[in-house]
Amino acid sequence: MQLPEDQLRAGHIPADVYRRLPPGTDVRRVVIVQEAPRSYTGPIVLTLVVVTGSVAVLLVIAFVAQVVASAAVAVLSATSGLTYTINRTSKRRAVSK
């Protein structure tokens, strides 16, 4: 028994606790209650839920912005003849001999 917890499990009463017992107390009937060890499961799960929710919200915002932009381009092209095109330039180089 090296740890105080081991002594408490074995039924030993530490000296500082023994001195605080009122006189005439039956030591065999003394129950020492220990605080449960801290659990980190709750904060970890909460952090994961918050991060996942934030990523989901950002993805929804990006999707909605894309839909709104494409709808605006479609409306403008249909009403005023304004068109929007994406030009992709190719990077071809002339081969000299």
C-alpha positions as CSV (number, residue, x, y, z in Angstrom):
1,M,0.0,0.0,0.0
2,Q,1.8,3.0,-1.2
3,L,-1.0,5.4,-2.1
4,P,-3.4,7.0,0.4
5,E,-6.3,5.6,-1.8
6,D,-5.0,2.1,-1.2
7,Q,-5.0,2.7,2.6
8,L,-8.5,4.0,2.5
9,R,-9.7,1.0,0.5
10,A,-8.1,-1.3,3.0
11,G,-10.0,0.4,5.9
12,H,-7.1,2.4,7.4
13,I,-8.0,5.8,8.7
14,P,-5.3,8.5,8.1
15,A,-3.9,10.2,11.2
16,D,-5.2,13.6,10.3
17,V,-8.8,12.2,9.9
18,Y,-8.5,10.2,13.0
19,R,-7.6,13.3,15.1
20,R,-10.7,15.1,13.8
21,L,-13.1,12.4,15.0
22,P,-15.1,13.3,18.1
23,P,-14.2,11.4,21.3
24,G,-16.0,8.2,21.8
25,T,-16.6,7.5,18.0
26,D,-16.5,3.8,17.1
27,V,-13.7,3.7,14.4
28,R,-15.2,0.5,12.9
29,R,-18.3,2.4,11.9
30,V,-16.5,5.4,10.3
31,V,-17.0,5.6,6.5
32,I,-14.7,7.8,4.5
33,V,-16.2,9.0,1.2
34,Q,-13.8,9.8,-1.6
35,E,-14.5,12.2,-4.4
36,A,-14.8,10.5,-7.8
37,P,-12.0,11.0,-10.3
38,R,-12.7,13.7,-12.9
39,S,-14.0,12.5,-16.2
40,Y,-12.9,14.2,-19.4
41,T,-15.4,12.5,-21.7
42,G,-18.0,15.2,-21.5
43,P,-15.8,18.2,-22.4
44,I,-14.1,16.2,-25.2
45,V,-17.5,15.2,-26.7
46,L,-18.7,18.8,-26.4
47,T,-15.7,20.1,-28.2
48,L,-16.1,17.6,-31.1
49,V,-19.8,18.5,-31.4
50,V,-19.0,22.2,-31.5
51,V,-16.3,21.7,-34.1
52,T,-18.5,19.5,-36.3
53,G,-21.4,21.9,-36.0
54,S,-19.2,24.8,-37.0
55,V,-17.9,23.0,-40.1
56,A,-21.4,22.0,-41.1
57,V,-22.6,25.6,-40.7
58,L,-19.7,26.9,-42.8
59,L,-20.4,24.4,-45.5
60,V,-24.1,25.3,-45.6
61,I,-23.2,29.0,-45.8
62,A,-20.8,28.4,-48.7
63,F,-23.4,26.3,-50.5
64,V,-26.1,29.0,-50.1
65,A,-23.8,31.7,-51.3
66,Q,-23.0,29.7,-54.4
67,V,-26.7,29.1,-55.1
68,V,-27.5,32.8,-54.6
69,A,-24.6,33.9,-56.9
70,S,-25.7,31.5,-59.6
71,A,-29.3,32.6,-59.3
72,A,-28.3,36.3,-59.5
73,V,-26.2,35.6,-62.6
74,A,-29.1,33.7,-64.2
75,V,-31.6,36.5,-63.5
76,L,-29.2,39.2,-64.8
77,S,-28.5,37.2,-67.9
78,A,-32.2,36.6,-68.6
79,T,-33.4,40.1,-68.0
80,S,-30.6,42.4,-69.3
81,G,-28.6,40.2,-71.5
82,L,-25.6,40.2,-69.2
83,T,-23.6,37.0,-69.3
84,Y,-21.0,35.6,-67.1
85,T,-18.4,33.2,-68.5
86,I,-15.4,31.6,-67.1
87,N,-12.5,31.6,-69.4
88,R,-9.8,29.0,-68.8
89,T,-6.6,29.7,-70.5
90,S,-4.5,26.8,-71.6
91,K,-0.8,26.9,-70.9
92,R,0.5,25.5,-74.2
93,R,3.9,26.5,-75.3
94,A,5.1,26.5,-78.8
95,V,7.8,23.9,-79.3
96,S,10.6,25.3,-81.4
97,K,12.8,23.1,-83.5
